[in-house]
């Protein structure tokens, strides 16, 4: 119980120091900037965020949306569920201590705890669960749809 209270106090101190943004358009822009800044695909968190907070000193980020959302990443045929609030510690090439995100595996939802680049030059993203098991996917599967469309236009 004492650990939980201490952890809650720690999270609150991150929130107190955070830069906070409101509004779907601004939060979407800030989320994409954050992901791009830490070298992760900009389409990794396809949320309709109404509030986003980021404490740059710790990397703590929270994102709030009106309600839970499911998104299917078509290139890997995976459905991911995002709770109304998602929290994470963001650092170069990695999202750690992720909460509020689950992936559907066969018939069950599995909580994700880490997402990171296999290595800095890799196109592979590794998704981890609290038990330590991981699964790897191509990072390009999480690019923004409009970025893919722009790339196709530029090739023609």
Secondary structure as UniProt FT lines:
FT   HELIX           2..17
FT   STRAND          19..22
FT   HELIX           24..37
FT   TURN            38..39
FT   TURN            42..43
FT   STRAND          49..55
FT   TURN            56..59
FT   STRAND          60..65
FT   STRAND          69..73
FT   TURN            74..77
FT   STRAND          78..91
FT   TURN            92..93
FT   STRAND          94..105
FT   TURN            106..107
FT   STRAND          108..111
FT   STRAND          114..117
FT   TURN            120..121
FT   STRAND          124..128
FT   TURN            130..131
FT   STRAND          134..138
FT   HELIX           139..142
FT   HELIX           145..155
//
